[in-house]
Amino acid sequence: MRKKLLLVDDEETALLSHKRQLSSYAAKNGLSLVMSNSSLDALEILKREHEDVALIICDQKMPHLKGTELLLKVKSLYSDIVSIIVSGYGEVDELIDAVRVGVFSYVMKPCRKSHLVEEVDKAMGVVRLREQNREFVRTISNELQWAGDLQERLLEIDYPQSDRLSFSVSYQPLSVLHCGGD
């Protein structure tokens, strides 16, 4: 499972507040908190650690890239990462942008610790479901591959020899499923 939460905010006090609010939740759930004070730095962190990052919690109003602009880049590069925006502004255009980039939640500042933790917990539920789904798909794919191999071996038989008749077997499994139904 992905084990890191990336906190992104250009205001040091907000970053430390989020860290303080989420530290006990992270510890209880085996997660580590990674902090970034800029959207550009966050992208650099993701280049190195994207496979471990489950969730990004970022501010909307930041220099260089707004939160929604950052998350649009993240979505195009690392589509499995879930995101939450925490913002002191609730402008309709920004909310529409957040929906457009697939933000899981939009939390208004200042936020109660319990509210932020609830939103993070719900987002982590999505992360867990996605990982369970990937594991389920892997398991089904492996079982279909095994079934296809078994079907192919069952058709490897010694055919009777005859001058008047010819025998043959054709096995064409569905390429996606690796096996056939008949």
Disulfide bonds with the S-S distance in Angstrom:
none
